[in-house]
Amino acid sequence: MRLSARVDYALRAVAELAATASGPGRGRPVTADQIARAQEIPPKFLESILLQLRRGGIVQAQRGPEGGYWLARPGEEISLAEVIRIIDGPLAHVRGQRPEQLGYHGAARALQEVWIALRASEREILELVTVADVANGSLPARITELAADPRAWT
């Protein structure tokens, strides 16, 4: 699975907002500059990502001296899958197409099922983990179990 820099930055930004929402000063908007500094994200790139997240209903924004960004819903209600879909579209594509739209023939016919199963597996994990889980560092047991397998790191 390949994740774009845009998705990586979006996930880091929403995790930062989730951490801020539950930490000291909670309830106060966080500026794009603060997020960019905390997560080492290029500020101009982050601005366009935050706009996309706002349009997708993940964050809200307020302009002005007291302005900034905050999560539109509690972090426990926002899955990583939702953020990825807003930024990059559907989870699994093969050559830019959804797996069920591919036409494999003969000996390669079973590949379509493999791609569909791969998408289902990605979806299961990415919908299980919320931005609050990431921000709190308390991932679901299934995730820590998968990550504990040494083969997962190679």
DSSP file with accessible surface (Angstrom, degrees, kcal/mol):
  #  RESIDUE AA STRUCTURE BP1 BP2  ACC     N-H-->O    O-->H-N    N-H-->O    O-->H-N    TCO  KAPPA ALPHA  PHI   PSI    X-CA   Y-CA   Z-CA
    1    1 A M              0   0  132      0, 0.0     2,-0.5     0, 0.0    91,-0.1   0.000 360.0 360.0 360.0 134.5    0.0    0.0    0.0
    2    2 A R        -     0   0  239      0, 0.0     2,-0.4     0, 0.0     0, 0.0  -0.945 360.0-164.8-113.6 130.4    1.3    3.4   -0.9
    3    3 A L        -     0   0   86     -2,-0.5    81,-0.0     4,-0.0     2,-0.0  -0.951  20.9-125.7-112.4 135.1    0.2    6.5    0.9
    4    4 A S     >  -     0   0   41     -2,-0.4     4,-2.5     1,-0.1     5,-0.2  -0.273  22.8-113.1 -71.7 161.2    0.8    9.9   -0.6
    5    5 A A  H  > S+     0   0   52      1,-0.2     4,-3.0     2,-0.2     5,-0.3   0.885 119.7  59.8 -59.3 -36.3    2.6   12.7    1.3
    6    6 A R  H  > S+     0   0   61      1,-0.2     4,-2.2     2,-0.2    -1,-0.2   0.919 107.4  43.8 -59.5 -44.3   -0.7   14.5    1.2
    7    7 A V  H  > S+     0   0    0      2,-0.2     4,-2.8     1,-0.2     5,-0.2   0.929 112.8  52.0 -67.4 -44.7   -2.4   11.7    3.1
    8    8 A D  H  X S+     0   0   69     -4,-2.5     4,-2.2     1,-0.2    -2,-0.2   0.946 112.9  44.8 -57.3 -47.3    0.5   11.3    5.6
    9    9 A Y  H  X S+     0   0   47     -4,-3.0     4,-2.5     1,-0.2    -1,-0.2   0.893 111.9  52.5 -65.5 -38.9    0.4   15.1    6.3
   10   10 A A  H  X S+     0   0    0     -4,-2.2     4,-2.5    -5,-0.3     5,-0.2   0.931 110.4  47.5 -63.6 -43.6   -3.4   15.0    6.6
   11   11 A L  H  X S+     0   0   29     -4,-2.8     4,-2.1     1,-0.2    -2,-0.2   0.909 113.1  48.5 -64.8 -40.6   -3.4   12.2    9.1
   12   12 A R  H  X S+     0   0   63     -4,-2.2     4,-2.2    -5,-0.2    -1,-0.2   0.903 111.2  50.9 -65.9 -38.9   -0.6   13.9   11.1
   13   13 A A  H  X S+     0   0    0     -4,-2.5     4,-2.3     2,-0.2    -2,-0.2   0.934 111.8  45.4 -65.9 -44.7   -2.6   17.2   11.1
   14   14 A V  H  X S+     0   0    0     -4,-2.5     4,-2.5     1,-0.2    -1,-0.2   0.873 111.3  53.5 -70.8 -31.4   -5.8   15.6   12.4
   15   15 A A  H  X S+     0   0   13     -4,-2.1     4,-2.6    -5,-0.2    -1,-0.2   0.922 108.8  50.1 -64.6 -40.4   -3.9   13.6   15.0
   16   16 A E  H  X S+     0   0   47     -4,-2.2     4,-2.3     2,-0.2    -2,-0.2   0.919 111.5  47.9 -62.9 -42.4   -2.4   16.9   16.2
   17   17 A L  H  X S+     0   0    5     -4,-2.3     4,-2.2     2,-0.2    54,-0.2   0.895 111.1  50.9 -66.0 -37.5   -5.9   18.5   16.3
   18   18 A A  H  X S+     0   0    8     -4,-2.5     4,-1.1     2,-0.2    -2,-0.2   0.911 110.7  48.7 -66.2 -40.5   -7.2   15.4   18.2
   19   19 A A  H  X S+     0   0   36     -4,-2.6     4,-0.9     1,-0.2     3,-0.4   0.904 112.2  48.8 -65.2 -40.2   -4.4   15.7   20.8
   20   20 A T  H  < S+     0   0   37     -4,-2.3     3,-0.5     1,-0.2    -2,-0.2   0.879 105.4  58.5 -66.6 -36.9   -5.0   19.4   21.2
   21   21 A A  H  < S+     0   0   51     -4,-2.2    -1,-0.2     1,-0.2    -2,-0.2   0.796 115.4  35.0 -65.2 -26.4   -8.8   18.8   21.7
   22   22 A S  H  < S+     0   0   69     -4,-1.1    -1,-0.2    -3,-0.4    -2,-0.2   0.488 112.3  69.6-106.8  -2.8   -8.1   16.6   24.7
   23   23 A G  S >< S-     0   0   23     -4,-0.9     3,-1.1    -3,-0.5    -3,-0.1  -0.195 100.4 -46.8-101.4-165.1   -5.1   18.3   26.1
   24   24 A P  T 3  S+     0   0  133      0, 0.0    -1,-0.2     0, 0.0     3,-0.1  -0.328 126.4  26.2 -63.1 144.0   -4.4   21.6   27.9
   25   25 A G  T >  S+     0   0   37      1,-0.2     3,-1.6    -3,-0.1    -2,-0.1   0.697  88.5 174.2  76.3  18.6   -6.1   24.6   26.2
   26   26 A R  T <   +     0   0  178     -3,-1.1    -1,-0.2     1,-0.2    -5,-0.2  -0.216  57.4  35.6 -62.2 149.5   -8.7   22.3   24.7
   27   27 A G  T 3  S+     0   0   75      1,-0.3    -1,-0.2    -3,-0.1    -6,-0.1   0.269  90.5 114.3  91.1 -10.2  -11.5   23.9   22.8
   28   28 A R  S <  S-     0   0  170     -3,-1.6    -1,-0.3    -8,-0.2    41,-0.1  -0.761  73.6-108.4 -94.6 138.9   -9.3   26.6   21.4
   29   29 A P        -     0   0   36      0, 0.0     2,-0.5     0, 0.0    41,-0.2  -0.283  28.0-138.7 -61.3 149.6   -8.6   26.7   17.6
   30   30 A V  B     -A   69   0A  13     39,-2.6    39,-3.0     3,-0.0     2,-0.1  -0.940  17.3-125.8-112.3 130.5   -5.1   25.7   16.5
   31   31 A T     >  -     0   0   53     -2,-0.5     4,-2.1    37,-0.3     5,-0.2  -0.371  17.3-120.0 -74.2 156.3   -3.5   27.7   13.8
   32   32 A A  H  > S+     0   0    8      1,-0.2     4,-3.0     2,-0.2     5,-0.2   0.876 116.0  57.1 -60.9 -35.7   -2.2   26.1   10.6
   33   33 A D  H  > S+     0   0   88      1,-0.2     4,-2.5     2,-0.2    -1,-0.2   0.901 105.1  49.6 -62.7 -41.7    1.2   27.4   11.6
   34   34 A Q  H  > S+     0   0   84      2,-0.2     4,-2.5     1,-0.2    -1,-0.2   0.916 113.5  46.1 -64.1 -43.1    1.1   25.7   15.0
   35   35 A I  H  X S+     0   0    0     -4,-2.1     4,-2.3     2,-0.2    -2,-0.2   0.936 112.1  51.5 -63.6 -45.6    0.2   22.4   13.3
   36   36 A A  H  X>S+     0   0    4     -4,-3.0     5,-2.0     1,-0.2     4,-0.9   0.911 113.5  44.2 -59.4 -43.7    2.9   22.8   10.6
   37   37 A R  H  <5S+     0   0  158     -4,-2.5     3,-0.5     2,-0.2    -1,-0.2   0.929 113.6  49.7 -66.5 -45.7    5.5   23.4   13.3
   38   38 A A  H  <5S+     0   0   53     -4,-2.5    -2,-0.2     1,-0.2    -1,-0.2   0.850 124.1  29.7 -63.7 -34.2    4.4   20.6   15.6
   39   39 A Q  H  <5S-     0   0   49     -4,-2.3    -1,-0.2    -5,-0.2    -2,-0.2   0.343 104.6-120.8-110.0   6.2    4.3   18.0   12.7
   40   40 A E  T  <5 +     0   0  166     -4,-0.9    -3,-0.2    -3,-0.5    -4,-0.1   0.942  57.9 153.9  52.4  53.5    7.1   19.5   10.5
   41   41 A I      < -     0   0    6     -5,-2.0    -1,-0.2    -6,-0.2    -2,-0.1  -0.928  55.8-102.2-110.8 135.2    4.7   19.9    7.5
   42   42 A P     >  -     0   0   60      0, 0.0     4,-2.5     0, 0.0     5,-0.2  -0.386  33.5-136.2 -56.8 124.2    5.3   22.6    4.9
   43   43 A P  H  > S+     0   0   70      0, 0.0     4,-2.2     0, 0.0    -7,-0.1   0.868  98.9  48.4 -56.3 -44.1    2.9   25.4    5.8
   44   44 A K  H  > S+     0   0  181      2,-0.2     4,-1.4     1,-0.2     5,-0.1   0.902 113.3  48.4 -65.5 -39.9    1.6   26.1    2.3
   45   45 A F  H  > S+     0   0   68      1,-0.2     4,-1.8     2,-0.2    -1,-0.2   0.916 110.2  52.6 -64.1 -42.7    1.0   22.4    1.6
   46   46 A L  H  X S+     0   0    0     -4,-2.5     4,-3.1     1,-0.2     5,-0.3   0.893 102.0  59.4 -61.8 -40.2   -0.8   22.1    4.9
   47   47 A E  H  X S+     0   0   88     -4,-2.2     4,-1.9     1,-0.2    -1,-0.2   0.919 107.4  45.5 -56.2 -45.0   -3.1   25.0    4.1
   48   48 A S  H  X S+     0   0   46     -4,-1.4     4,-1.9     2,-0.2    -1,-0.2   0.876 113.0  50.8 -69.1 -32.9   -4.4   23.2    1.0
   49   49 A I  H  X S+     0   0    0     -4,-1.8     4,-2.6     2,-0.2    -2,-0.2   0.930 109.2  50.4 -67.8 -44.5   -4.8   20.0    3.0
   50   50 A L  H  X S+     0   0    0     -4,-3.1     4,-2.4     2,-0.2    -2,-0.2   0.879 108.3  53.4 -62.7 -35.8   -6.8   21.7    5.7
   51   51 A L  H  X S+     0   0   56     -4,-1.9     4,-2.6    -5,-0.3    -1,-0.2   0.934 109.8  47.7 -63.3 -44.1   -9.0   23.2    3.1
   52   52 A Q  H  X S+     0   0   52     -4,-1.9     4,-1.7     1,-0.2    -2,-0.2   0.911 112.1  49.5 -62.6 -41.8   -9.7   19.8    1.7
   53   53 A L  H  <>S+     0   0    0     -4,-2.6     5,-2.6     2,-0.2     6,-1.0   0.867 110.4  51.3 -67.1 -34.2  -10.4   18.4    5.2
   54   54 A R  H ><5S+     0   0  115     -4,-2.4     3,-1.5     1,-0.2    -2,-0.2   0.941 110.2  47.9 -67.4 -45.9  -12.7   21.3    5.9
   55   55 A R  H 3<5S+     0   0  189     -4,-2.6    -1,-0.2     1,-0.3    -2,-0.2   0.821 110.4  53.8 -62.5 -30.5  -14.7   20.7    2.7
   56   56 A G  T 3<5S-     0   0   31     -4,-1.7    -1,-0.3    -5,-0.2    -2,-0.2   0.439 117.2-113.4 -83.9  -2.5  -14.8   17.0    3.7
   57   57 A G  T < 5S+     0   0   31     -3,-1.5    -3,-0.2     2,-0.2    -2,-0.1   0.635  87.4 111.4  82.2  15.7  -16.3   17.8    7.1
   58   58 A I  S   <S+     0   0    0     -5,-2.6    14,-2.9    -6,-0.2    15,-0.6   0.864  80.1  23.2 -87.5 -41.6  -13.3   16.6    9.2
   59   59 A V  E     -B   71   0A   2     -6,-1.0     2,-0.3    12,-0.3    -2,-0.2  -0.860  64.4-148.6-122.9 161.6  -12.2   20.0   10.4
   60   60 A Q  E     -B   70   0A  94     10,-2.9    10,-1.8    -2,-0.3     2,-0.3  -0.868  17.1-155.7-121.1 159.9  -13.8   23.4   11.0
   61   61 A A  E     -B   69   0A  42     -2,-0.3     2,-0.4     8,-0.2     8,-0.2  -0.954  12.4-165.7-139.6 154.5  -12.1   26.7   10.7
   62   62 A Q  E     -B   68   0A  96      6,-2.0     6,-2.0    -2,-0.3     2,-0.1  -0.994  17.5-141.5-138.7 133.4  -12.4   30.3   12.0
   63   63 A R        +     0   0  238     -2,-0.4     3,-0.2     4,-0.2    -2,-0.0  -0.446  54.8  53.7 -86.4 166.3  -10.6   33.3   10.6
   64   64 A G  S >  S-     0   0   53      1,-0.2     3,-2.1    -2,-0.1    -2,-0.1  -0.356 101.8 -48.4 105.5 179.4   -9.2   36.2   12.5
   65   65 A P  T 3  S+     0   0  136      0, 0.0    -1,-0.2     0, 0.0    -2,-0.0   0.782 139.9  40.7 -63.4 -27.3   -6.8   36.7   15.4
   66   66 A E  T 3  S+     0   0  143     -3,-0.2    -2,-0.1     2,-0.1    -3,-0.1   0.203 101.1 115.3-100.9  15.0   -8.6   34.1   17.5
   67   67 A G    <   +     0   0    9     -3,-2.1     2,-0.3   -39,-0.1    -4,-0.2  -0.107  24.9 111.5 -83.4 179.0   -9.0   31.8   14.5
   68   68 A G  E     - B   0  62A   7     -6,-2.0    -6,-2.0   -37,-0.1     2,-0.3  -0.981  57.5 -60.8 152.5-158.0   -7.6   28.4   13.6
   69   69 A Y  E     +AB  30  61A  33    -39,-3.0   -39,-2.6    -2,-0.3     2,-0.3  -0.869  38.0 170.1-124.2 153.8   -8.8   24.9   13.1
   70   70 A W  E     - B   0  60A  79    -10,-1.8   -10,-2.9    -2,-0.3     2,-0.2  -0.965  44.6 -82.4-153.6 161.7  -10.4   22.2   15.2
   71   71 A L  E     - B   0  59A  20     -2,-0.3   -12,-0.3   -12,-0.2   -13,-0.1  -0.470  27.8-143.6 -68.3 139.1  -12.0   18.8   14.6
   72   72 A A  S    S+     0   0   34    -14,-2.9   -13,-0.2    -2,-0.2    -1,-0.1   0.737  86.6  18.2 -74.3 -22.9  -15.6   18.9   13.4
   73   73 A R  S    S-     0   0   76    -15,-0.6     5,-0.1     1,-0.0    -1,-0.0  -0.916 105.5 -71.8-138.7 164.6  -16.4   15.8   15.4
   74   74 A P    >   -     0   0   66      0, 0.0     3,-2.3     0, 0.0     4,-0.2  -0.292  44.8-119.3 -57.9 143.9  -14.8   14.0   18.3
   75   75 A G  G >  S+     0   0    7      1,-0.3     3,-1.3     2,-0.2    57,-1.2   0.770 111.9  67.1 -56.5 -26.8  -11.6   12.2   17.2
   76   76 A E  G 3  S+     0   0  124      1,-0.3    -1,-0.3    55,-0.2     3,-0.0   0.655 100.1  51.1 -68.6 -15.4  -13.2    8.9   18.3
   77   77 A E  G <  S+     0   0  116     -3,-2.3     2,-0.6     1,-0.1    -1,-0.3   0.377  94.4  80.8-103.0   3.4  -15.7    9.3   15.5
   78   78 A I    <   -     0   0    0     -3,-1.3    53,-2.4    -4,-0.2    54,-0.3  -0.925  65.4-158.9-116.9 111.9  -13.1   10.0   12.7
   79   79 A S  B  >  -C  130   0B  19     -2,-0.6     4,-1.6    51,-0.2    51,-0.3  -0.480  28.1-120.2 -84.8 158.6  -11.4    6.9   11.2
   80   80 A L  H  > S+     0   0   24     49,-2.3     4,-2.6    46,-0.8     5,-0.2   0.884 114.7  60.2 -62.1 -36.6   -8.2    7.0    9.3
   81   81 A A  H  > S+     0   0    0     45,-2.1     4,-2.7    48,-0.3    -1,-0.2   0.902 101.4  52.8 -58.7 -40.7  -10.1    5.5    6.3
   82   82 A E  H  > S+     0   0   49     44,-0.3     4,-1.9     2,-0.2    -1,-0.2   0.925 110.1  47.0 -63.1 -43.6  -12.4    8.6    6.3
   83   83 A V  H  X S+     0   0    0     -4,-1.6     4,-2.1     2,-0.2     5,-0.2   0.941 112.5  49.9 -64.0 -44.9   -9.4   11.0    6.2
   84   84 A I  H  X>S+     0   0    7     -4,-2.6     4,-3.3     1,-0.2     5,-0.6   0.927 109.8  50.7 -61.4 -43.9   -7.7    9.0    3.4
   85   85 A R  H  X5S+     0   0   83     -4,-2.7     4,-1.5     1,-0.2    -1,-0.2   0.886 109.8  50.5 -62.4 -38.3  -10.8    8.9    1.3
   86   86 A I  H  <5S+     0   0   42     -4,-1.9    -1,-0.2    -5,-0.2    -2,-0.2   0.906 119.6  36.1 -66.5 -38.7  -11.3   12.6    1.6
   87   87 A I  H  <5S+     0   0   10     -4,-2.1    -2,-0.2    -5,-0.2    -3,-0.2   0.924 138.3  10.5 -81.8 -46.9   -7.7   13.3    0.6
   88   88 A D  H  <5S-     0   0   79     -4,-3.3    -3,-0.2     1,-0.3    -2,-0.2   0.399  97.1-124.0-118.5  -0.8   -7.0   10.6   -2.0
   89   89 A G     << +     0   0   22     -4,-1.5    -1,-0.3    -5,-0.6    -2,-0.1  -0.470  69.0  13.7  89.5-161.4  -10.3    9.0   -2.9
   90   90 A P  S    S-     0   0   53      0, 0.0     3,-0.1     0, 0.0     0, 0.0  -0.050  74.2-119.9 -54.8 153.1  -11.2    5.3   -2.6
   91   91 A L  S    S+     0   0   22      1,-0.2     2,-0.5    28,-0.0     7,-0.0   0.903  88.8  32.6 -65.7 -50.7   -8.8    3.0   -0.7
   92   92 A A        +     0   0   12    -91,-0.1     2,-0.3     2,-0.0    -1,-0.2  -0.944  62.4 164.8-121.8 123.1   -7.6    0.5   -3.3
   93   93 A H        -     0   0   79     -2,-0.5     2,-0.5     5,-0.2     5,-0.2  -0.959  23.2-152.9-128.7 148.3   -7.1    1.1   -6.9
   94   94 A V  B >  S-D   97   0C  30      3,-2.8     3,-1.9    -2,-0.3    -2,-0.0  -0.991  87.7 -18.2-119.8 117.8   -5.3   -1.0   -9.6
   95   95 A R  T 3  S-     0   0  184     -2,-0.5    -1,-0.1     1,-0.3     3,-0.1   0.861 129.5 -53.8  53.0  36.3   -4.1    1.2  -12.4
   96   96 A G  T 3  S+     0   0   65      1,-0.2     2,-0.3     0, 0.0    -1,-0.3   0.573 118.2 105.2  80.1   8.1   -6.6    3.9  -11.3
   97   97 A Q  B <  S-D   94   0C  80     -3,-1.9    -3,-2.8     2,-0.0    -1,-0.2  -0.890  77.5-104.8-120.6 153.2   -9.6    1.6  -11.4
   98   98 A R    >   -     0   0   80     -2,-0.3     3,-2.0    -5,-0.2     4,-0.4  -0.493  36.6-118.4 -69.6 142.4  -11.7    0.0   -8.6
   99   99 A P  G >  S+     0   0    0      0, 0.0     3,-1.4     0, 0.0    17,-0.1   0.839 112.1  58.7 -55.0 -34.7  -10.8   -3.8   -8.4
  100  100 A E  G 3  S+     0   0   77      1,-0.3    12,-0.0    15,-0.1    -2,-0.0   0.678 101.3  57.3 -72.3 -10.7  -14.4   -4.8   -9.2
  101  101 A Q  G <  S+     0   0  122     -3,-2.0    -1,-0.3    11,-0.1     2,-0.2   0.509  84.8 103.2 -94.2  -5.4  -14.2   -2.9  -12.5
  102  102 A L    <   -     0   0    7     -3,-1.4     2,-0.6    -4,-0.4    10,-0.0  -0.489  62.9-144.8 -79.0 150.1  -11.1   -4.8  -13.8
  103  103 A G        +     0   0   56     -2,-0.2     2,-0.3     2,-0.0     6,-0.1  -0.785  23.6 175.1-117.8  87.4  -11.5   -7.6  -16.4
  104  104 A Y        -     0   0   45     -2,-0.6     2,-0.3     5,-0.2     5,-0.1  -0.692   9.8-165.9 -89.9 148.2   -9.1  -10.4  -15.7
  105  105 A H    >   -     0   0  140     -2,-0.3     3,-1.6     5,-0.0     4,-0.2  -0.883  41.8 -13.6-132.1 159.4   -9.2  -13.5  -17.9
  106  106 A G  G >  S+     0   0   56     -2,-0.3     3,-1.8     1,-0.3     4,-0.3  -0.173 126.8   1.8  57.9-133.1   -7.8  -17.0  -17.9
  107  107 A A  G 3  S+     0   0  115      1,-0.3     3,-0.4     2,-0.1    -1,-0.3   0.723 134.2  53.8 -63.3 -21.9   -5.1  -17.8  -15.5
  108  108 A A  G X  S+     0   0   38     -3,-1.6     3,-2.0     1,-0.2     4,-0.5   0.455  75.8 102.7 -92.9  -0.1   -5.1  -14.2  -14.0
  109  109 A R  T X> S+     0   0  151     -3,-1.8     3,-1.2     1,-0.3     4,-0.5   0.856  74.0  59.7 -53.5 -39.8   -8.9  -14.2  -13.2
  110  110 A A  H 3> S+     0   0   61     -3,-0.4     4,-1.7    -4,-0.3     3,-0.4   0.706  85.0  80.2 -66.5 -18.0   -8.3  -14.8   -9.4
  111  111 A L  H <> S+     0   0   66     -3,-2.0     4,-2.6     1,-0.2    -1,-0.2   0.872  84.5  61.2 -58.2 -34.6   -6.2  -11.6   -9.2
  112  112 A Q  H <> S+     0   0   53     -3,-1.2     4,-2.2    -4,-0.5    -1,-0.2   0.928 104.6  47.2 -58.9 -43.2   -9.5   -9.6   -9.0
  113  113 A E  H  X S+     0   0  150     -4,-0.5     4,-2.7    -3,-0.4    -1,-0.2   0.874 109.4  54.6 -65.9 -36.0  -10.5  -11.4   -5.8
  114  114 A V  H  X S+     0   0   76     -4,-1.7     4,-2.6     2,-0.2    -2,-0.2   0.944 109.7  46.5 -61.8 -46.4   -7.0  -10.8   -4.4
  115  115 A W  H  X S+     0   0   72     -4,-2.6     4,-2.3     2,-0.2    -2,-0.2   0.889 112.9  49.6 -65.1 -37.3   -7.3   -7.1   -5.0
  116  116 A I  H  X S+     0   0   59     -4,-2.2     4,-2.4    -5,-0.2    -1,-0.2   0.922 111.9  48.1 -67.6 -41.0  -10.8   -7.0   -3.5
  117  117 A A  H  X S+     0   0   60     -4,-2.7     4,-2.5     2,-0.2    -2,-0.2   0.899 110.1  53.0 -65.3 -38.4   -9.6   -8.9   -0.4
  118  118 A L  H  X S+     0   0   85     -4,-2.6     4,-2.7     2,-0.2     5,-0.2   0.938 109.5  48.2 -61.7 -44.8   -6.7   -6.5   -0.1
  119  119 A R  H  X S+     0   0   23     -4,-2.3     4,-2.9     1,-0.2    -2,-0.2   0.921 111.0  51.0 -61.9 -42.3   -9.0   -3.6   -0.1
  120  120 A A  H  X S+     0   0   48     -4,-2.4     4,-2.5     1,-0.2    -1,-0.2   0.904 110.8  49.0 -62.6 -39.6  -11.2   -5.3    2.5
  121  121 A S  H  X S+     0   0   58     -4,-2.5     4,-2.0     2,-0.2    -2,-0.2   0.930 112.7  46.9 -66.7 -45.3   -8.2   -5.9    4.7
  122  122 A E  H  X S+     0   0   23     -4,-2.7     4,-2.9     1,-0.2     5,-0.3   0.930 112.9  50.0 -59.2 -46.4   -7.0   -2.3    4.4
  123  123 A R  H  X S+     0   0   83     -4,-2.9     4,-2.4    -5,-0.2     5,-0.3   0.914 106.9  54.9 -60.3 -43.1  -10.5   -1.0    5.1
  124  124 A E  H  X S+     0   0  120     -4,-2.5     4,-1.0    -5,-0.2    -1,-0.2   0.932 115.3  38.3 -57.5 -45.7  -10.9   -3.2    8.2
  125  125 A I  H  X S+     0   0   54     -4,-2.0     4,-1.7     1,-0.2     3,-0.3   0.949 117.8  47.2 -71.6 -48.4   -7.7   -1.8    9.7
  126  126 A L  H  < S+     0   0   21     -4,-2.9   -45,-2.1     1,-0.2   -46,-0.8   0.766 114.0  47.2 -71.9 -24.1   -8.2    1.8    8.6
  127  127 A E  H  < S+     0   0   89     -4,-2.4    -1,-0.2    -5,-0.3    -2,-0.2   0.725 108.8  56.4 -85.2 -21.4  -11.8    2.0    9.7
  128  128 A L  H  < S+     0   0   77     -4,-1.0     2,-0.4    -5,-0.3    -2,-0.2   0.867  98.0  69.8 -73.7 -37.1  -10.9    0.4   13.1
  129  129 A V     <  -     0   0    5     -4,-1.7   -49,-2.3    -5,-0.1   -48,-0.3  -0.692  68.8-163.1 -90.7 130.5   -8.3    3.0   14.0
  130  130 A T  B  >  -C   79   0B  19     -2,-0.4     4,-1.8   -51,-0.3   -51,-0.2  -0.661  33.8-111.6-104.5 165.9   -9.5    6.6   14.8
  131  131 A V  H  > S+     0   0    1    -53,-2.4     4,-2.8   -56,-0.7     5,-0.2   0.842 120.3  57.4 -66.2 -28.2   -7.6    9.8   14.9
  132  132 A A  H  > S+     0   0    5    -57,-1.2     4,-2.7   -54,-0.3     6,-0.3   0.899 102.5  54.1 -67.2 -38.7   -8.1    9.8   18.7
  133  133 A D  H  >>S+     0   0   33    -58,-0.3     5,-1.4     2,-0.2     4,-0.9   0.926 112.6  43.8 -58.5 -44.5   -6.4    6.3   18.9
  134  134 A V  H ><5S+     0   0   63     -4,-1.8     3,-0.7     2,-0.2    -2,-0.2   0.950 114.1  49.0 -66.4 -47.7   -3.4    7.8   17.1
  135  135 A A  H 3<5S+     0   0   30     -4,-2.8    -2,-0.2     1,-0.3    -1,-0.2   0.866 116.8  42.2 -61.8 -36.6   -3.3   11.0   19.1
  136  136 A N  H 3<5S-     0   0   89     -4,-2.7    -1,-0.3    -5,-0.2    -2,-0.2   0.563 104.0-128.8 -85.6 -11.9   -3.6    9.0   22.4
  137  137 A G  T <<5S+     0   0   66     -4,-0.9     2,-0.6    -3,-0.7    -3,-0.2   0.723  72.2 123.3  69.4  20.3   -1.1    6.4   21.4
  138  138 A S      < -     0   0   66     -5,-1.4    -1,-0.1    -6,-0.3    -2,-0.1  -0.732  41.3-176.5-116.6  81.1   -3.7    3.7   22.4
  139  139 A L        -     0   0   69     -2,-0.6     5,-0.1     1,-0.1   -10,-0.1  -0.411  36.4 -89.0 -76.2 152.8   -4.2    1.7   19.3
  140  140 A P    >>  -     0   0   31      0, 0.0     4,-1.9     0, 0.0     3,-0.9  -0.231  39.4-111.8 -57.9 150.4   -6.8   -1.2   19.2
  141  141 A A  H 3> S+     0   0   75      1,-0.3     4,-2.6     2,-0.2     5,-0.2   0.853 115.9  58.7 -54.8 -39.5   -5.4   -4.6   20.3
  142  142 A R  H 3> S+     0   0  106      1,-0.2     4,-2.2     2,-0.2    -1,-0.3   0.885 106.6  48.7 -60.4 -36.8   -5.7   -6.0   16.8
  143  143 A I  H <> S+     0   0   24     -3,-0.9     4,-2.6     2,-0.2    -1,-0.2   0.938 111.9  46.3 -70.5 -46.7   -3.4   -3.3   15.4
  144  144 A T  H  X S+     0   0   73     -4,-1.9     4,-1.5     1,-0.2    -2,-0.2   0.880 111.8  53.9 -64.6 -33.4   -0.7   -3.8   18.1
  145  145 A E  H  X S+     0   0  120     -4,-2.6     4,-0.6    -5,-0.2    -2,-0.2   0.938 111.1  44.4 -64.3 -46.8   -1.0   -7.5   17.5
  146  146 A L  H >< S+     0   0   61     -4,-2.2     3,-0.9     1,-0.2     6,-0.2   0.916 114.5  49.2 -64.3 -42.3   -0.4   -7.1   13.8
  147  147 A A  H 3< S+     0   0   42     -4,-2.6    -1,-0.2     1,-0.2    -2,-0.2   0.754 101.7  64.2 -70.5 -23.6    2.5   -4.6   14.3
  148  148 A A  H 3< S+     0   0   76     -4,-1.5    -1,-0.2    -5,-0.2    -2,-0.2   0.701  78.0  99.0 -74.0 -17.9    4.1   -6.9   16.9
  149  149 A D  S X< S-     0   0   51     -3,-0.9     3,-2.1    -4,-0.6     4,-0.5  -0.577  73.3-142.9 -70.7 119.2    4.7   -9.6   14.2
  150  150 A P  G >  S+     0   0  101      0, 0.0     3,-1.3     0, 0.0    -1,-0.2   0.812  98.8  63.8 -55.0 -29.7    8.4   -9.2   13.1
  151  151 A R  G >  S+     0   0  186      1,-0.3     3,-1.2     2,-0.2    -4,-0.1   0.765  90.2  67.4 -67.7 -20.8    7.4  -10.0    9.6
  152  152 A A  G <  S+     0   0   61     -3,-2.1    -1,-0.3     1,-0.2    -5,-0.1   0.745  95.1  57.1 -68.5 -21.9    5.2   -6.8    9.5
  153  153 A W  G <         0   0  204     -3,-1.3    -1,-0.2    -4,-0.5    -2,-0.2   0.384 360.0 360.0 -92.3   1.8    8.4   -4.7    9.7
  154  154 A T    <         0   0  155     -3,-1.2     0, 0.0    -4,-0.1     0, 0.0  -0.812 360.0 360.0-120.0 360.0   10.0   -6.1    6.5
